[in-house]
Structures are given as structure tokens and as C-alpha cells.
């Protein structure tokens, strides 16, 4: 997770996040859902794609606790965690977990996206326990999408 988006291909992802939605590229040829955003599909090498909203739900695949801020925007959050969340659409997204106790082992936990301001970026997806409500929007899922 970073405080400010800097990659041009990512602009639709960040504008979706500002609206409380998770959106990713889906290849028009093979239907692969990809992240990070790119100009070509890594599966079939086709350039045609569309942006689609995905369900803001997934499972914690892995996580680590950071005791050093790798971004100045995160210094006041020390220690903080960085998690790899596998979304129901198949995309794995690096993010932060909220709503878990420091001694919890969240690997395998069902989580839902919500959006928080980080640094000078107004909406960054973070994940909390599924069904916990929490701060921010949980997104407006347009149905479950699979990676293919």
C-alpha cells in the first residue's frame, strides 16, 4: 500500500476507490481480471480490456507487521500491518488490515474492503473482518466476479 498513486494505468482504480468501489481491468479476450493495471493482458497478451467493479470481499492470504514506516504517510500508524488479501475475483491486493487485535492471526480470515484516507490520498482500500461494518464505505459490489 502506498500513500499516493503514481502509475498512470492505475487512475481508474484510484477514482473507483474515491467512490468507495474496487475496480480492476478485465481482459476482453480471455476475461482475466488483472492487478496491477497494465496495457496488455499477462495471460493472453491482448490489449483490449474494460474496467469492472468487483465484490469488495476476500480472504487474508498473508500479512506482516511493520515497525518502520516505509512511507512518511504511515509514520503515525506504527506499528502497522501489510496484508496480502485474495479477493473473491482472484486478484491479490496488498493492503492494511483494520479491526483485528494485535495478537490475532488473521490468515484465512474473511475480510471486506473499506476506504480510509492515507497521507494526501483520500481513499485507500483497507480490509476489516467481514460483517463488522466499520468506518468508510464497504463498496457497492456489482456481483461476484471470478478472475476468469
HELIX and SHEET records of a PDB file:
HELIX    1   1 UNK A    8  UNK A   10  5                                   3    
HELIX    2   2 UNK A   11  UNK A   18  1                                   8    
HELIX    3   3 UNK A   72  UNK A   77  5                                   6    
SHEET    1   A 3 UNK A  33  UNK A  34  0                                        
SHEET    2   A 3 UNK A  22  UNK A  27 -1                                        
SHEET    3   A 3 UNK A  49  UNK A  54 -1                                        
SHEET    1   B 6 UNK A  92  UNK A  95  0                                        
SHEET    2   B 6 UNK A  80  UNK A  87 -1                                        
SHEET    3   B 6 UNK A  57  UNK A  66 -1                                        
SHEET    4   B 6 UNK A 110  UNK A 118 -1                                        
SHEET    5   B 6 UNK A 121  UNK A 129 -1                                        
SHEET    6   B 6 UNK A  97  UNK A  98  1                                        
END                                                                             
